[in-house]
Amino acid sequence: MTDRPDPDRNSPFAAIRGTIVTDKMRLSFFTALIVTIVVTALPGRSNAGEIRWSPDGKWLIFGQDSSPDTQARVRPGWLFRPESFESRTGPSEKPGTGLKRIWVVRADGKFRIELDRSDVFLSDPCWAIDGRAIVYTHVERLSNGTYLWTLKEVYELSQAGAKARTIRRLELPKDWKEPSPGDKSSVVLRQIHTGGAGLIIYGDPKTFEPVLYDSISQEVRARFPHGYNARIGLGGQVVAWLRNKDLWPPPASELVITNIASGNSKVLENFLADAIPVFSSDGNYVYAGRHQKPPEGLSAPRGSDWPDIARIDLKTFKPERYQRPIATPIVPDEKLAGFSVALDVDEEMLLCAAAIRDRPAEISWFQPKTAATYKRFPPLDVVTNATNLALSADEKLGLRLGTPESLLESTNLPAAICDPRTEMLFPLVPDDASVDRWIDFLVRTVMRNRQAGAADPALAPAIAAATRVSVLPLIEETTGDNPPANRLKRIGNVGLASLGFDPKKPDMARLDKLSPAHLEAACLFFALTRRYDAARDCLVRIPPDGLEPDRRARLYAVSAQLNVAAGKVHEGMLILEALGSGESRNLGQICFDGQGRWVLEPPVPDDWQTYLGRLSISARSAAKTFEESSPAEIPGLPGRTDIDRKQDRGAGVLTP
């Protein structure tokens, strides 16, 4: 490490004339940043796929990969191919496949600009500390077969495109490859962080170690061997980073706090492998997750772990236990698959998400100054974990959603904004590839919820044994006012938002703008929210001629199911009669025996027509959304808004 003083220099961004954004009508918020310097913007985890807010909280930047696997699954007719979503638990993670993009999106999601794209590599983007520029790294393949790595700074952005300057570039050999996702080298290469005095931390594409670079003097100030997840503290004098020399992922890592001017370091042990260091707004403390043994008086198996968030005083380097974000210890048979922390600029909110296999997912909200638990809430449902937490200046939460079975640090995961007070999710969908990513993820989430529990436990065996002709849940799975049905309704509301609908009052005219594949998604999400007539309207718009004969029959069977759910049992029967052409036919719950008789499979005590009649009544009963039945009501905060239950009346009966 170079032992040299850090001279008092002005930020390189102070010399930039104008603002990063030139569209004054739509992006005028940057004008205030010319005179207002925000000293710190505290991010969440950045192993990969980090979401970062502008200092004023009105804009955010993030990377998103398009997956060929997702594009192959979400094509016309996918609604009637449930088997294509059952083979995997998470998105594909193949380096070098798919198009990588960086997006700048307004917080309301209604305006976005594509910052850059690459089919080779893009790092996570990062705001300059004063918000006037965006920094990231880019790799492109040259005509001679070699690669060019570039550290870029975008200093002006408009709808016409971005203006950037090159801070540094490196030539890479022909055999250079992007590391596999989840590897330590990939973690290092994707990270980037900015500090004062023109300092930037990035991952060296040759040595795959963090580098502290001075963009003013254009020299490397320090390297961090065996390190990753490095963060620059207030003023650029201190860097906190994790270090591990052995296997990956490690059972534990060292937290190293380095003074750049003196070169002295303090090493603290037993920290979580993905415990991203988070500096307090005054620069006097660092927050990070660490392993801890359960108290001796607590009955826990040997080898149990009860992680806490440590607050470390940078004057004494003594870590003090801050809070345990996990309600009970992690026993040896369980696995901590992810850990993400976000602290707001005013240090009024500390949010933490721990992903533990076979445990209900939740986000814990603490008050940093009192270490009190404010509340705990699921990010989407009990089987979906949150990662890459990032709080804005106005306390909106950026996050990605995944499962412990999939890689939890990934630009392949869908991104969203969550209001911690109302717990409502707003998907970030800047392009059709992002919409497909959300559809793919939500379909898998519906299937995982089927395994988590049935609405009526007595019907669970029959539901599990039923043949699935579509991704749509069976009528029994969405009936009644119970947690499983309410979770499915919440998933449906998020899905409608990903397609551009207002979940409270969807505009049905928007259906005319949707592609056939997205019409199928709208059908699913309307059915999950019990807007069965709207779901039928989606089916009517799907061209049957574009489907294979078997898929076409399944479309009509789904139409019959939706008619029954909407209370139109007679119309549903007409469709079934038209489908019964004398051949044996299995349409999921209902089978035609080839002798003019429809039966339920598996059998139920009632006659099938009577049973469908009862289902139609039950399906139309009101159900609470997740927001309406949240376990925590916070005094003094805005209340949750009820979902408008008015059902849009669609077209008539769809018949073969």
C-alpha positions in Angstrom: 0.0 0.0 0.0 1.3 3.5 -0.9 1.9 5.5 2.3 1.3 9.0 1.2 -0.8 11.9 2.6 -4.2 12.7 1.0 -3.9 16.3 -0.1 -6.9 18.6 0.3 -8.2 18.6 -3.2 -11.6 19.6 -4.6 -13.8 16.9 -6.0 -13.2 16.4 -9.7 -17.0 16.8 -10.2 -16.9 20.3 -8.8 -15.2 21.4 -12.1 -18.1 20.0 -14.2 -20.1 22.8 -15.8 -23.8 22.3 -15.8 -25.6 19.2 -14.5 -25.5 15.5 -15.3 -28.9 15.8 -16.8 -29.8 18.5 -19.4 -33.5 17.8 -19.8 -34.7 20.6 -17.5 -38.4 19.7 -17.9 -38.2 16.1 -16.7 -34.9 15.8 -14.9 -34.4 19.2 -13.4 -33.7 17.9 -9.9 -30.0 17.8 -10.6 -30.0 21.6 -10.8 -30.1 21.8 -7.0 -27.1 19.6 -6.8 -24.9 22.3 -8.2 -24.9 24.2 -4.9 -26.0 21.4 -2.5 -23.3 18.8 -1.9 -24.6 15.7 -0.2 -21.7 14.3 1.7 -22.8 10.7 1.9 -25.3 8.3 0.4 -25.4 5.1 2.3 -25.9 2.0 0.1 -26.8 -1.5 0.8 -25.1 -4.6 -0.4 -23.2 -4.6 -3.7 -22.0 -8.2 -4.2 -23.8 -7.8 -7.6 -26.9 -6.0 -8.8 -26.8 -3.1 -6.3 -29.4 -0.4 -6.5 -28.3 3.1 -5.8 -30.2 6.3 -5.2 -29.3 9.8 -6.2 -28.5 11.9 -3.1 -31.9 13.6 -3.2 -33.8 10.3 -3.5 -35.6 11.1 -6.7 -33.6 8.9 -9.1 -32.0 5.5 -8.9 -29.5 3.5 -11.0 -29.2 -0.2 -11.4 -28.0 -2.9 -13.8 -30.3 -5.5 -15.4 -29.4 -8.6 -17.4 -31.7 -10.1 -20.0 -31.7 -13.9 -19.7 -32.2 -16.0 -22.8 -33.8 -18.7 -20.6 -36.5 -16.2 -19.5 -37.1 -15.0 -23.0 -37.5 -18.7 -24.1 -40.1 -19.4 -21.4 -42.1 -16.2 -21.6 -43.4 -16.6 -25.2 -46.9 -16.9 -26.5 -48.6 -20.0 -25.0 -46.5 -20.0 -21.8 -49.6 -19.7 -19.6 -50.6 -23.2 -20.7 -47.1 -24.8 -20.2 -46.7 -24.9 -16.4 -44.1 -27.7 -16.7 -41.6 -25.2 -18.2 -41.5 -23.3 -15.0 -41.1 -26.3 -12.7 -37.6 -27.4 -13.7 -35.6 -24.6 -12.0 -35.9 -22.7 -8.7 -34.1 -19.5 -9.9 -32.9 -17.6 -13.0 -30.1 -18.9 -15.1 -26.6 -17.6 -14.2 -24.4 -18.0 -17.2 -21.6 -15.4 -17.6 -21.4 -13.9 -21.0 -25.0 -14.6 -22.1 -27.7 -12.1 -22.4 -27.5 -8.3 -22.9 -26.4 -6.2 -19.9 -27.9 -2.8 -19.4 -27.6 0.1 -16.9 -30.7 2.1 -16.3 -31.4 5.5 -14.7 -35.0 5.5 -13.5 -37.1 8.1 -11.8 -38.4 7.0 -8.4 -42.0 6.9 -9.7 -40.9 4.5 -12.4 -42.5 6.6 -15.2 -39.3 7.9 -16.9 -36.1 6.1 -17.6 -33.0 6.3 -19.7 -30.7 3.5 -20.8 -27.2 4.6 -19.7 -25.2 1.9 -21.4 -25.3 -1.7 -22.6 -22.8 -4.5 -23.3 -23.0 -8.1 -24.3 -19.7 -8.7 -22.4 -19.6 -7.0 -19.0 -20.9 -4.0 -17.0 -20.3 -3.3 -13.4 -22.8 -2.0 -11.0 -23.1 1.8 -11.4 -22.5 4.3 -8.6 -23.3 8.0 -8.2 -20.5 10.4 -7.5 -20.6 11.6 -4.0 -22.1 15.0 -5.0 -24.6 13.4 -7.4 -23.3 15.1 -10.5 -21.9 12.0 -12.3 -22.3 8.3 -12.6 -19.3 6.0 -12.5 -19.1 2.4 -13.7 -16.8 0.0 -15.7 -17.5 -1.4 -19.1 -15.9 -4.3 -21.1 -16.1 -4.6 -24.9 -14.7 -7.1 -27.3 -12.5 -5.5 -30.0 -12.3 -6.6 -33.7 -8.9 -8.3 -33.1 -10.4 -10.6 -30.4 -9.0 -8.8 -27.4 -11.0 -6.9 -24.8 -11.0 -3.3 -23.6 -11.9 -2.5 -20.0 -12.9 1.1 -19.4 -13.7 3.1 -16.2 -16.3 5.6 -17.3 -17.8 8.7 -15.8 -21.1 10.0 -17.3 -21.3 13.7 -16.6 -24.3 14.6 -18.8 -27.4 12.6 -19.5 -30.5 13.4 -21.6 -33.0 11.5 -23.7 -30.7 11.8 -26.6 -28.0 9.8 -24.8 -25.1 10.1 -22.4 -21.9 12.0 -22.5 -19.0 10.3 -20.8 -15.3 10.6 -20.3 -12.9 7.8 -19.8 -11.1 7.8 -16.5 -9.0 4.8 -17.1 -8.7 1.9 -19.6 -6.9 -1.4 -19.7 -6.4 -3.9 -22.5 -7.3 -7.5 -21.8 -6.1 -10.6 -23.6 -8.2 -12.7 -25.9 -8.6 -15.4 -23.3 -10.1 -13.0 -20.7 -13.5 -14.2 -19.4 -16.0 -12.7 -17.1 -15.9 -14.7 -13.8 -18.8 -17.0 -13.0 -21.6 -15.4 -11.0 -21.1 -16.1 -7.3 -17.3 -16.4 -7.5 -15.2 -14.0 -5.4 -13.7 -12.7 -8.6 -17.1 -11.8 -9.9 -18.0 -10.0 -6.6 -14.8 -7.9 -6.9 -15.2 -7.1 -10.5 -18.8 -5.9 -10.2 -18.2 -3.6 -7.3 -17.5 0.1 -7.6 -17.7 2.9 -5.0 -16.9 6.6 -4.9 -15.6 8.9 -2.2 -14.4 12.5 -1.8 -11.3 13.9 -3.3 -11.8 12.1 -6.6 -11.3 8.6 -5.1 -12.9 5.6 -6.7 -12.8 1.9 -5.7 -13.2 -0.6 -8.5 -12.4 -4.3 -9.2 -9.1 -4.8 -11.2 -10.0 -7.0 -14.2 -6.5 -8.5 -14.2 -5.8 -9.3 -10.6 -9.5 -9.4 -9.4 -8.7 -7.4 -6.3 -10.2 -4.0 -5.1 -8.2 -1.0 -6.2 -8.4 2.6 -4.8 -7.8 4.9 -7.7 -7.2 8.7 -7.6 -9.0 10.1 -10.6 -7.3 13.5 -10.2 -3.7 12.3 -10.2 -4.6 9.3 -12.2 -2.7 6.9 -10.0 -3.5 3.8 -7.9 -3.5 4.8 -4.3 -3.9 1.4 -2.7 -4.7 -2.3 -3.4 -6.5 -4.6 -1.1 -5.2 -8.2 -1.5 -7.7 -11.0 -0.9 -10.3 -8.2 -0.4 -13.8 -7.5 -1.5 -16.8 -5.2 -0.7 -14.6 -2.2 0.0 -16.2 1.1 1.0 -14.8 4.6 1.3 -15.6 6.5 4.5 -16.4 10.2 5.0 -13.6 12.4 3.5 -11.8 9.6 1.8 -9.5 8.9 4.7 -10.7 5.5 5.7 -11.6 2.4 3.7 -13.5 -0.5 5.3 -13.3 -3.8 3.4 -13.7 -7.5 3.9 -10.9 -10.0 3.5 -10.7 -13.8 3.1 -7.8 -15.8 1.8 -9.3 -19.3 1.8 -12.4 -21.0 0.4 -15.3 -19.2 -1.2 -17.9 -18.5 0.0 -16.1 -18.4 3.4 -17.7 -19.3 6.7 -16.5 -15.9 8.0 -14.4 -13.0 6.9 -12.2 -10.4 8.4 -13.3 -6.7 8.5 -10.3 -4.5 7.8 -10.4 -0.8 8.5 -7.5 1.0 6.7 -6.3 4.6 7.1 -5.3 5.6 3.6 -2.9 8.4 4.7 -0.9 6.3 7.2 -1.4 2.9 5.7 -2.3 1.5 9.1 -5.1 -1.1 9.4 -7.2 -2.6 12.1 -8.4 -6.2 11.6 -11.6 -7.5 13.2 -12.6 -11.1 12.9 -15.7 -13.3 12.5 -17.8 -11.1 10.2 -20.4 -12.3 7.8 -19.1 -13.1 4.3 -21.5 -10.6 2.7 -21.5 -8.0 5.5 -21.2 -4.9 3.4 -19.6 -2.2 5.6 -21.9 0.8 6.0 -20.6 4.1 7.3 -22.6 6.4 9.5 -23.4 9.8 8.1 -20.9 11.5 10.4 -18.2 9.0 9.4 -17.5 8.0 13.0 -19.0 4.5 12.9 -19.2 1.5 10.7 -22.1 -1.0 10.7 -21.6 -4.6 9.6 -23.0 -8.0 10.3 -21.0 -10.6 12.3 -21.3 -14.1 13.6 -22.2 -14.5 17.3 -22.8 -17.5 19.5 -26.2 -17.7 21.2 -26.2 -16.8 25.0 -25.3 -19.7 27.2 -28.6 -19.6 29.0 -30.5 -20.1 25.7 -31.2 -23.7 24.7 -29.7 -24.0 21.2 -27.8 -26.8 19.5 -24.0 -26.8 19.5 -22.7 -24.8 16.5 -25.7 -22.5 16.3 -25.1 -19.0 15.1 -27.1 -15.8 16.0 -25.7 -13.0 13.9 -26.0 -9.4 15.0 -25.2 -6.0 13.5 -22.1 -4.5 15.1 -21.5 -0.8 15.3 -17.8 -0.1 15.4 -16.4 3.2 16.8 -13.6 4.3 14.4 -11.8 5.9 17.3 -11.5 2.9 19.5 -12.3 0.2 17.0 -14.4 -1.6 19.6 -17.5 -3.3 18.1 -20.6 -3.1 20.2 -23.6 -5.4 19.6 -26.2 -3.3 18.0 -29.2 -5.5 17.3 -30.0 -9.1 16.3 -32.0 -8.9 13.1 -32.9 -12.6 13.2 -35.5 -13.6 15.7 -34.0 -17.0 16.7 -30.6 -18.6 16.3 -29.6 -20.3 13.1 -29.2 -24.0 13.9 -26.5 -26.1 12.1 -29.1 -27.7 9.8 -30.1 -24.3 8.5 -28.1 -22.1 6.2 -27.7 -18.3 6.0 -27.9 -17.7 2.3 -27.8 -13.9 2.3 -27.5 -10.8 4.5 -28.2 -7.3 3.5 -28.2 -4.0 5.5 -29.3 -0.5 4.6 -29.0 2.7 6.7 -30.7 6.0 5.9 -28.7 9.2 5.7 -30.3 10.6 8.9 -29.7 7.3 10.8 -33.3 7.0 11.7 -33.9 3.7 9.9 -31.8 0.6 9.7 -33.3 -2.2 7.6 -31.9 -5.7 7.4 -32.9 -8.8 5.4 -31.5 -12.2 6.2 -32.2 -15.1 3.8 -32.4 -18.4 5.7 -33.4 -21.6 4.0 -36.8 -23.0 5.1 -37.6 -19.9 7.1 -40.3 -17.3 6.3 -38.7 -14.3 4.6 -38.8 -11.0 6.3 -37.3 -7.5 6.5 -36.4 -6.2 9.9 -36.7 -2.4 10.6 -34.7 -1.0 13.5 -34.2 2.4 15.0 -30.4 3.0 15.1 -30.3 5.4 18.0 -32.3 3.2 20.3 -31.6 -0.3 18.8 -35.3 -1.0 19.1 -37.1 -3.2 16.7 -39.7 -1.1 14.8 -41.4 -4.0 12.9 -40.7 -7.0 10.7 -42.5 -7.6 7.4 -42.3 -10.0 4.4 -40.9 -8.4 1.3 -43.5 -10.2 -0.9 -44.5 -13.4 0.7 -43.1 -16.0 3.1 -40.9 -17.7 0.4 -39.4 -14.7 -1.3 -36.3 -13.0 0.1 -35.0 -9.5 -0.3 -31.5 -8.5 -1.1 -29.5 -5.5 -2.3 -31.3 -3.2 0.2 -30.8 0.5 -0.4 -32.6 3.4 1.3 -33.2 6.8 -0.3 -33.1 10.2 1.3 -36.9 10.1 1.6 -36.9 6.6 3.0 -37.9 4.6 0.0 -36.4 1.1 -0.1 -34.7 -0.2 -3.3 -34.3 -4.0 -3.4 -34.2 -7.1 -5.4 -36.2 -10.3 -4.9 -34.9 -13.9 -4.9 -34.9 -17.1 -3.0 -32.2 -18.9 -0.9 -32.1 -21.6 -3.7 -31.0 -19.0 -6.3 -28.0 -16.8 -6.3 -29.0 -13.8 -4.2 -26.5 -11.3 -5.6 -27.5 -11.0 -9.3 -28.5 -8.4 -11.9 -30.7 -11.2 -13.2 -33.1 -10.8 -10.2 -36.1 -8.4 -10.5 -35.7 -5.0 -9.0 -38.4 -3.0 -7.1 -39.1 -0.1 -4.8 -40.8 -0.8 -1.5 -42.4 1.7 0.8 -41.4 0.3 4.3 -44.4 2.0 5.9 -47.1 0.6 3.7 -45.1 -2.4 2.6 -46.2 -2.0 -1.0 -44.0 -3.0 -3.8 -43.5 -1.2 -7.1 -41.7 -3.2 -9.8 -38.9 -1.5 -11.8 -39.6 -2.4 -15.4 -37.7 -0.1 -17.7 -38.0 -2.5 -20.8 -39.8 -5.6 -22.0 -37.0 -7.8 -20.9 -37.5 -6.6 -17.3 -41.2 -7.3 -17.6 -40.5 -10.8 -18.7 -38.1 -11.2 -15.8 -40.9 -10.2 -13.4 -43.4 -12.5 -15.1 -41.0 -15.5 -14.9 -40.2 -14.7 -11.2 -43.8 -14.2 -10.1 -45.0 -17.5 -11.9 -42.3 -19.3 -9.9 -43.4 -17.5 -6.8 -47.0 -18.7 -7.3 -45.8 -22.3 -7.6 -43.7 -22.0 -4.5 -46.7 -20.7 -2.6 -48.7 -23.8 -3.7 -46.1 -25.8 -1.8 -46.1 -23.5 1.2 -49.8 -24.3 2.0 -53.3 -24.6 0.6 -56.1 -22.2 1.3 -58.2 -25.1 2.6 -56.0 -27.7 4.3 -58.7 -30.4 3.7 -58.3 -29.9 0.0 -54.5 -29.9 0.0 -54.2 -33.6 -1.1 -56.6 -33.1 -4.0 -54.9 -29.8 -5.1 -51.5 -31.5 -5.0 -52.8 -34.4 -7.1 -54.6 -32.3 -9.7 -53.2 -32.2 -13.3 -52.1 -28.7 -14.2 -53.2 -27.5 -17.6 -52.1 -23.9 -17.0 -50.1 -21.7 -14.7 -53.4 -20.3 -13.3 -54.1 -21.6 -9.8 -57.1 -23.8 -9.2 -60.2 -22.1 -8.0 -59.8 -23.7 -4.5 -56.4 -22.1 -4.2 -57.7 -18.5 -4.3 -60.9 -18.8 -2.4 -61.7 -17.5 1.1 -60.1 -15.0 3.4 -56.9 -16.8 4.5 -53.1 -16.2 4.4 -52.4 -18.4 1.3 -55.1 -16.9 -0.8 -54.2 -13.4 0.4 -50.5 -14.0 -0.6 -51.6 -15.0 -4.1 -53.6 -11.8 -4.3 -50.6 -9.7 -3.3 -48.5 -11.4 -6.0 -51.3 -10.6 -8.5 -51.2 -6.9 -7.6 -47.5 -6.7 -8.0 -47.8 -8.5 -11.3 -50.4 -6.0 -12.6 -48.1 -3.2 -11.6 -45.2 -4.8 -13.6 -47.5 -4.7 -16.7 -48.2 -1.0 -16.2 -51.6 -1.3 -14.5 -52.7 0.5 -11.4 -53.6 -2.4 -9.1 -56.2 -0.3 -7.3 -58.1 0.6 -10.5 -56.7 -1.0 -13.6 -57.4 0.6 -17.0 -58.7 -2.2 -19.2 -57.9 -0.1 -22.3 -54.2 -1.0 -21.7 -54.9 -4.6 -22.8 -54.9 -3.3 -26.4 -51.2 -2.4 -26.0 -50.0 -5.8 -24.6 -48.4 -8.5 -26.6 -49.9 -12.0 -26.5 -47.4 -13.2 -24.0 -48.1 -10.3 -21.7 -51.9 -10.7 -22.2 -51.4 -14.2 -20.7 -49.6 -12.6 -17.8 -52.5 -10.1 -17.3 -54.9 -13.1 -17.3 -52.9 -14.8 -14.5 -52.6 -11.7 -12.4 -56.2 -10.7 -12.7 -57.2 -14.2 -11.7 -55.0 -14.0 -8.7 -56.7 -10.8 -7.6 -60.1 -12.3 -8.2 -61.0 -10.1 -11.1 -62.2 -13.1 -13.1 -64.1 -11.1 -15.7 -61.0 -9.1 -16.5 -59.1 -12.4 -16.7 -61.7 -13.7 -19.2 -61.3 -10.5 -21.2 -57.6 -11.2 -21.5 -58.2 -14.7 -22.8 -60.7 -13.4 -25.4 -57.9 -11.3 -26.8 -55.4 -14.1 -27.1 -55.4 -15.4 -30.7 -56.2 -19.2 -30.5 -54.8 -19.8 -34.0 -51.3 -19.0 -32.7 -51.4 -21.9 -30.3 -50.8 -25.6 -30.8 -54.0 -27.7 -30.7 -53.3 -29.0 -27.2 -52.6 -25.5 -25.9 -55.7 -24.3 -27.6 -57.8 -26.8 -25.7 -56.1 -25.8 -22.5 -57.0 -22.2 -23.2 -60.7 -23.1 -23.5 -60.5 -25.1 -20.3 -59.0 -22.1 -18.5 -61.8 -20.0 -19.9 -64.4 -22.5 -18.4 -62.6 -22.3 -15.1 -62.7 -18.4 -15.1 -66.4 -18.4 -16.0 -67.1 -20.7 -13.1 -65.1 -18.5 -10.8 -66.9 -15.4 -12.0 -70.3 -17.0 -11.2 -71.1 -18.0 -14.7 -71.4 -21.8 -14.2 -73.7 -22.3 -17.1 -71.3 -20.6 -19.5 -68.5 -22.7 -18.2 -70.6 -25.8 -18.8 -71.2 -24.7 -22.4 -67.5 -24.5 -23.0 -66.9 -27.9 -21.5 -69.6 -29.4 -23.6 -68.0 -28.0 -26.8 -64.7 -29.5 -25.8 -66.2 -32.9 -25.2 -66.0 -34.3 -28.8 -66.3 -38.0 -27.8 -62.7 -38.5 -26.9 -61.3 -38.9 -23.4 -59.7 -35.6 -22.4 -58.0 -34.5 -19.2 -58.3 -30.8 -18.6 -56.8 -30.6 -15.1 -59.5 -30.7 -12.4 -62.2 -31.7 -14.9 -61.9 -34.8 -17.2 -64.1 -35.9 -20.0 -64.5 -39.7 -20.0 -65.4 -40.0 -23.7 -69.0 -41.1 -22.9 -70.6 -37.7 -22.6 -69.7 -37.3 -18.9 -67.5 -34.8 -17.1 -66.0 -35.8 -13.8 -63.7 -34.2 -11.3 -60.3 -35.7 -10.8 -59.5 -36.4 -8.1 -63.2 -37.2 -7.1 -65.0 -35.1 -4.6 -68.0 -36.1 -2.5 -70.4 -33.7 -4.4 -71.6 -34.0 -7.9 -69.1 -32.0 -10.0 -71.8 -29.4 -11.1 -72.8 -28.8 -7.5 -69.2 -28.5 -6.5 -68.5 -26.0 -9.3 -71.5 -24.0 -8.1 -70.2 -23.8 -4.6 -66.7 -22.9 -5.8 -68.1 -20.0 -7.9 -69.7 -18.5 -4.7 -66.6 -19.0 -2.7 -64.3 -17.6 -5.3 -66.2 -14.3 -5.4 -65.9 -13.8 -1.6 -63.8 -10.8 -0.6 -60.2 -11.3 0.5 -57.8 -9.0 2.1 -54.6 -8.0 0.4 -51.3 -8.4 2.2 -51.2 -4.7 2.8 -54.7 -4.8 4.5 -53.7 -7.7 6.8 -50.2 -6.7 7.7 -49.1 -7.8 11.2 -47.9 -4.4 12.2 -49.8 -1.1 12.4 -47.4 1.8 13.2 -48.9 4.7 15.1 -48.3 8.1 13.5 -47.5 6.8 10.1 -49.6 6.9 7.0 -52.2 4.1 6.9 -52.4 1.4 4.2 -54.7 2.1 1.3 -57.4 -0.5 0.6 -57.4 -2.1 -2.8 -60.3 -1.2 -4.9 -62.3 -4.4 -5.2 -64.5 -3.3 -8.1 -64.2 -5.9 -10.9 -63.9 -4.8 -14.5 -66.5 -6.5 -16.6 -65.0 -8.0 -19.7 -66.2 -9.7 -22.8 -68.5 -12.7 -23.1 -68.0 -16.4 -23.2 -65.0 -17.7 -25.1 -66.0 -20.9 -26.9 -64.0 -23.2 -29.1 
